Amino acid sequence: MTGGRWVTPALAAGGVRAVLGVPVRLGGGPIGTLNVADDQVRQWTASERDAIVHFGGVLENLLLAGLIADRNDRLARQLQYALDYRVPIERAVGYLMATMRTDPVSAFEKLRRTARDERRRVSELAEEILAGRRRL
């Protein structure tokens, strides 16, 4: 956009006279805009427009990298939790297999479903079963 006539009154009251903006996209859809403002009425050059478009691409890549890093961090924590509590969960599954006369997948599903229904961790429920404080 060029010139003060395109700038909203609120921005103009803050001293903004020109704005150049590009959409920022993730996953194929827009999530916001990257805007550059100037306190002078002006025409943006093709070079300036190209620069902000490319910078918008850099911003999209940075946001995507941050989302991937966050997802990987959550996955690493979940895997570490699974490793930390693997033994009691496996023992509880074995106990359930014997008492319910079922296969390992069904026994684990029963344990997982019960924990989810009670909004508890599978490991907590497994430890209660092994301590004899809980039956399924």
C-alpha atoms as one frame of an Amber mdcrd trajectory, in Angstrom:
protein
   0.000   0.000   0.000   1.211   3.490  -0.628   0.380   6.842   0.791  -1.503
   7.965   3.871  -4.907   7.436   2.237  -4.431   3.665   2.568  -3.328   3.747
   6.182  -6.056   3.394   8.805  -6.743   6.399  11.035  -5.402   4.551  14.111
  -2.051   3.910  12.436  -1.905   7.421  11.015  -2.528   8.810  14.532   0.541
   6.853  15.662   2.702   8.411  12.959   2.519   5.605  10.390   2.182   6.925
   6.860   2.955   3.853   4.733   2.697   0.097   5.268   3.985  -2.810   3.211
   2.684  -6.231   4.243   2.918  -9.828   3.099   1.002 -12.872   4.323   2.804
 -15.425   6.496   1.655 -18.968   5.808   2.042 -22.327   7.515   0.536 -25.585
   6.344  -0.746 -23.947   3.179  -2.849 -21.336   4.964  -2.272 -17.813   6.213
  -1.514 -17.402   9.923  -0.738 -13.688   9.958   1.132 -10.933   8.172   4.598
  -9.472   8.187   4.349  -5.682   7.988   6.877  -2.912   7.483   5.861   0.642
   8.296   7.285   4.040   7.495   6.569   7.425   9.029   6.705   9.030   5.565
   4.202   8.716   2.708   6.015   6.713   0.056   5.943   4.307  -2.848   7.617
   0.980  -2.033  10.176  -0.063  -4.642  10.130  -3.457  -6.355  13.358  -4.267
  -4.508  11.739  -3.456  -1.144   8.685  -5.548  -2.006  10.881  -8.485  -3.063
  12.916  -8.169   0.120   9.863  -8.290   2.398   8.430 -11.256   0.442  11.713
 -13.144   0.897  11.947 -12.158   4.536   8.393 -13.457   4.944   9.629 -16.781
   3.534  12.474 -16.812   6.066   9.963 -16.099   8.841   7.756 -18.987   7.650
  10.758 -21.334   7.731  11.729 -20.182  11.229   8.193 -20.695  12.509   8.040
 -24.145  10.919  11.414 -25.089  12.455  10.153 -23.939  15.856   6.990 -26.030
  15.537   8.996 -29.079  14.492  11.416 -28.582  17.388   8.499 -28.301  19.813
   6.892 -31.459  18.437  10.199 -33.326  18.634  10.720 -32.177  22.218   7.260
 -33.436  23.216   7.901 -36.739  21.467  11.286 -37.134  23.194   9.645 -36.509
  26.587   6.933 -39.051  25.814   9.502 -41.632  24.747  11.597 -41.014  27.854
   8.498 -41.444  29.991   7.715 -44.713  28.204  11.258 -45.936  28.848  11.144
 -44.888  32.487   7.870 -46.708  33.153   8.152 -49.578  30.663   8.865 -52.284
  33.255   5.904 -51.665  35.615   3.546 -51.238  32.660   4.753 -54.497  31.084
   4.402 -56.299  34.401   0.860 -54.960  34.843   0.010 -56.046  31.292   1.322
 -59.517  32.136  -0.792 -59.591  35.295  -3.877 -58.505  33.336  -3.194 -61.117
  30.669  -3.174 -63.812  33.352  -6.197 -62.569  35.286  -8.298 -61.662  32.255
  -7.047 -64.594  30.136  -6.395 -62.332  27.177  -3.636 -61.335  24.763  -1.049
 -58.566  25.386  -2.716 -56.036  23.063  -6.120 -56.404  24.716  -4.590 -56.241
  28.196  -2.662 -53.070  27.363  -5.735 -51.506  25.735  -7.760 -52.195  28.900
  -5.030 -50.586  31.016  -4.712 -47.583  28.691  -8.462 -47.084  28.292  -9.046
 -47.249  32.058  -6.251 -44.752  32.708  -7.610 -42.416  30.042 -11.171 -42.678
  31.353  -9.929 -41.792  34.830  -7.602 -39.078  33.449  -4.577 -40.739  34.978
  -1.219 -41.942  33.753  -0.952 -45.543  32.649   2.112 -45.952  34.869   0.211
 -44.875  38.011  -2.570 -47.343  37.321  -0.034 -50.088  36.548   1.749 -49.493
  39.863  -1.561 -49.659  41.755  -2.422 -52.954  40.059   0.990 -54.407  40.905
   0.695 -53.260  44.536  -2.688 -54.983  44.808  -4.527 -51.716  45.426  -6.510
 -51.899  42.183  -8.315 -54.462  40.051  -9.643 -53.991  36.526
